[in-house]
């Protein structure tokens, strides 16, 4: 969950789930995953480390 905003077909689209973001779009505008509640467990830290890779994945989907 979080706030994810992209530009697709010249229009701003907002998503609250990473998995709902389309495979192709022009540009990532906002990438803001929800922070996990503290205290963080080891599995929480592992999950948070994945967000950098997910952002890189979105940047590869950009068509511009």
Backbone torsions as a table, in degrees:
resi	resn	phi	psi	omega
1	UNK	NA	159.1	-179.9
2	UNK	158.9	-155.9	177.3
3	UNK	-128.4	117.4	-177.9
4	UNK	-128.3	124.9	-176.5
5	UNK	-125.6	131.8	179.1
6	UNK	-131.1	164.2	170.8
7	UNK	-107.6	121.1	179.4
8	UNK	-137.7	128.4	-179.1
9	UNK	54.3	37.3	177.5
10	UNK	76.1	6.9	-178.7
11	UNK	-122.0	145.8	176.2
12	UNK	-78.8	128.8	177.2
13	UNK	-125.2	138.7	-178.5
14	UNK	-116.4	140.5	179.8
15	UNK	-134.4	148.1	176.3
16	UNK	-106.2	-9.7	178.7
17	UNK	-123.5	129.6	179.0
18	UNK	-56.4	-40.3	-175.4
19	UNK	-67.4	-15.3	179.3
20	UNK	-87.1	-10.4	-176.6
21	UNK	-68.6	130.8	-178.8
22	UNK	-60.4	160.9	-179.2
23	UNK	-71.9	-23.2	-176.5
24	UNK	-139.3	136.3	178.8
25	UNK	-164.8	170.9	-175.4
26	UNK	-79.1	-44.3	-170.4
27	UNK	-158.1	140.9	170.9
28	UNK	-81.7	125.5	178.8
29	UNK	-101.3	-43.9	-178.9
30	UNK	-140.7	134.8	177.5
31	UNK	-133.0	99.9	-173.8
32	UNK	-136.8	81.9	177.3
33	UNK	-67.1	148.4	177.4
34	UNK	-65.9	134.9	176.0
35	UNK	-69.5	146.6	177.4
36	UNK	-80.1	145.7	-178.6
37	UNK	-66.4	147.6	177.3
38	UNK	-89.6	155.7	-1.0
39	UNK	-75.0	149.5	-178.3
40	UNK	-87.5	134.0	174.9
41	UNK	-86.7	173.4	176.6
42	UNK	-61.4	-39.2	179.1
43	UNK	-67.9	-32.5	174.8
44	UNK	-62.1	-43.8	179.5
45	UNK	-63.8	-39.9	177.1
46	UNK	-62.5	-42.0	179.1
47	UNK	-64.1	-43.5	-179.4
48	UNK	-64.3	-33.3	178.5
49	UNK	-66.5	-24.4	-179.8
50	UNK	-72.2	-21.4	-176.0
51	UNK	-63.6	-33.7	177.5
52	UNK	-62.3	-43.1	178.0
53	UNK	-65.5	-36.4	178.8
54	UNK	-66.9	-37.7	175.7
55	UNK	-64.3	-43.5	177.4
56	UNK	-60.8	-38.6	177.6
57	UNK	-61.2	-44.8	178.4
58	UNK	-62.3	-39.7	-178.4
59	UNK	-64.6	-31.2	176.0
60	UNK	-70.0	-26.7	179.4
61	UNK	-77.3	-15.0	-178.8
62	UNK	-63.3	138.0	-179.3
63	UNK	-98.5	-6.7	178.8
64	UNK	-99.2	NA	NA
